[in-house]
């Protein structure tokens, strides 16, 4: 009877320890969107200074045109040790004209996420196809070959030490 009670308590302890690993983990990353603040930004009315005061610093600015500010947020869900999946994503772009006034505010979402499916465990590359034997023995005869200016080679204008 005592052994059965111990097994029951041990089983319960293991279940309590393992069950949290099966719960979903939800995370939020990036800018926390406040709809009222985003809708307050008006083209032709606001400028860089007022946008920075209203929305804060951008997540990043445009790589090729610093007149675009981006505010990015992403919510993900993950079960145990499985890779997280994106539930929703928001990219708010605020564009400025040459004078620093807001020219446009637009939003994009999860449709902008690119799905990349690698080809197995190999990435195709350009060039010749190598194998293990070619990697091991491919340079035989190449090392120490008499080339111009190389070690062991001769060059007409070789003025180095002899």
C-alpha positions as CSV (number, residue, x, y, z in Angstrom):
1,X,0.0,0.0,0.0
2,X,2.8,2.4,0.9
3,X,4.6,1.6,-2.4
4,X,1.5,2.4,-4.4
5,X,1.1,5.7,-2.6
6,X,4.7,6.6,-3.4
7,X,4.3,5.7,-7.1
8,X,1.2,7.8,-7.2
9,X,2.9,10.8,-5.7
10,X,5.9,10.4,-7.9
11,X,3.7,10.1,-11.0
12,X,1.9,13.3,-10.0
13,X,5.2,15.1,-9.5
14,X,6.4,14.1,-12.9
15,X,3.1,15.1,-14.5
16,X,3.2,18.5,-12.8
17,X,6.8,19.0,-14.0
18,X,6.1,17.9,-17.6
19,X,2.8,19.6,-18.3
20,X,4.1,23.2,-18.4
21,X,6.4,22.2,-21.3
22,X,3.3,21.4,-23.4
23,X,1.7,24.8,-22.9
24,X,1.8,27.5,-25.7
25,X,4.3,30.3,-25.3
26,X,3.1,33.6,-26.8
27,X,5.5,36.4,-27.4
28,X,5.3,39.9,-28.7
29,X,8.3,41.5,-30.4
30,X,9.0,45.0,-31.6
31,X,6.8,48.1,-31.5
32,X,3.6,47.9,-29.5
33,X,0.9,49.4,-31.8
34,X,-1.5,51.9,-30.3
35,X,-4.2,52.4,-33.0
36,X,-5.2,55.8,-31.7
37,X,-1.7,57.1,-31.9
38,X,-1.1,55.6,-35.4
39,X,-4.4,57.1,-36.7
40,X,-3.4,60.5,-35.3
41,X,-0.5,60.8,-37.7
42,X,-1.8,62.8,-40.7
43,X,0.0,63.4,-44.1
44,X,0.6,67.1,-44.7
45,X,0.0,67.9,-41.0
46,X,2.7,66.1,-39.1
47,X,6.5,66.2,-39.5
48,X,9.4,64.1,-38.2
49,X,9.5,65.8,-34.9
50,X,5.8,65.3,-34.2
51,X,5.9,61.6,-35.4
52,X,8.9,61.0,-33.1
53,X,6.9,62.5,-30.1
54,X,3.8,60.5,-31.0
55,X,5.1,57.1,-32.0
56,X,8.6,57.2,-30.6
57,X,11.8,56.2,-32.4
58,X,11.2,54.0,-35.4
59,X,12.2,50.3,-35.4
60,X,14.5,51.2,-38.4
61,X,14.8,53.7,-41.2
62,X,14.9,53.0,-44.9
63,X,18.2,51.5,-46.1
64,X,18.2,53.4,-49.4
65,X,16.0,56.4,-48.4
66,X,16.2,57.6,-44.8
67,X,12.9,59.5,-45.4
68,X,11.0,56.2,-44.6
69,X,10.5,55.2,-41.0
70,X,9.3,51.7,-40.1
71,X,7.6,50.5,-37.0
72,X,7.5,46.7,-36.9
73,X,5.7,44.4,-34.5
74,X,5.2,40.6,-34.5
75,X,3.3,38.2,-32.3
76,X,4.4,34.5,-32.3
77,X,3.2,31.3,-30.7
78,X,5.3,28.3,-29.8
79,X,4.5,24.9,-28.5
80,X,7.3,23.4,-26.3
81,X,10.5,23.2,-28.4
82,X,8.9,23.5,-31.8
83,X,9.9,26.6,-33.9
84,X,7.7,29.6,-33.2
85,X,5.0,30.5,-35.8
86,X,4.0,34.0,-36.6
87,X,0.4,34.7,-35.7
88,X,0.3,38.3,-36.9
89,X,2.7,41.0,-38.0
90,X,2.3,44.7,-38.5
91,X,4.7,47.0,-40.4
92,X,3.8,50.7,-40.3
93,X,5.7,52.8,-42.8
94,X,5.7,56.6,-42.4
95,X,7.1,58.4,-45.4
96,X,8.4,62.0,-45.3
97,X,8.9,64.5,-48.1
98,X,12.2,66.4,-48.7
99,X,11.1,69.1,-46.1
100,X,10.5,66.5,-43.4
101,X,6.7,66.5,-43.5
102,X,4.6,63.3,-43.5
103,X,3.7,62.4,-47.1
104,X,2.1,58.9,-46.4
105,X,1.3,56.4,-43.7
106,X,0.7,52.8,-44.8
107,X,0.5,49.5,-43.1
108,X,1.3,46.0,-44.2
109,X,0.8,42.8,-42.4
110,X,1.5,39.1,-42.5
111,X,1.1,39.0,-46.3
112,X,4.6,40.5,-46.5
113,X,6.3,37.4,-44.8
114,X,8.2,35.4,-47.4
115,X,8.0,31.6,-47.1
116,X,11.3,30.1,-47.9
117,X,11.6,26.3,-48.3
118,X,15.2,25.1,-48.5
119,X,16.0,22.2,-50.8
120,X,16.6,19.5,-48.2
121,X,19.8,19.9,-46.2
122,X,21.8,21.3,-49.2
123,X,21.8,24.8,-50.6
124,X,22.3,24.8,-54.4
125,X,25.2,26.9,-55.5
126,X,26.7,27.8,-58.8
127,X,30.0,26.2,-59.8
128,X,31.3,22.7,-60.2
129,X,30.0,19.8,-58.2
130,X,32.7,18.5,-55.8
131,X,32.9,15.2,-54.0
132,X,35.1,14.0,-51.1
133,X,37.9,12.5,-53.4
134,X,38.2,15.7,-55.4
135,X,38.4,17.7,-52.2
136,X,41.1,15.5,-50.8
137,X,43.2,15.0,-54.0
138,X,42.2,17.9,-56.2
139,X,45.4,19.9,-55.5
140,X,47.9,17.1,-56.3
141,X,50.4,18.5,-58.7
142,X,49.2,22.1,-58.1
143,X,51.4,22.9,-55.1
144,X,54.9,24.0,-56.0
145,X,54.2,24.2,-59.7
146,X,56.6,26.7,-61.4
147,X,54.4,29.7,-61.9
148,X,55.6,33.3,-62.6
149,X,56.5,35.0,-59.4
150,X,55.4,32.1,-57.1
151,X,57.7,30.1,-54.8
152,X,60.1,28.0,-56.9
153,X,59.1,29.9,-60.0
154,X,61.2,32.2,-62.0
155,X,60.3,35.6,-63.3
156,X,62.5,37.9,-65.5
157,X,62.0,40.8,-63.1
158,X,62.4,38.8,-59.9
159,X,64.7,41.1,-57.9
160,X,64.1,39.6,-54.4
161,X,66.7,38.0,-52.2
162,X,68.4,34.8,-53.5
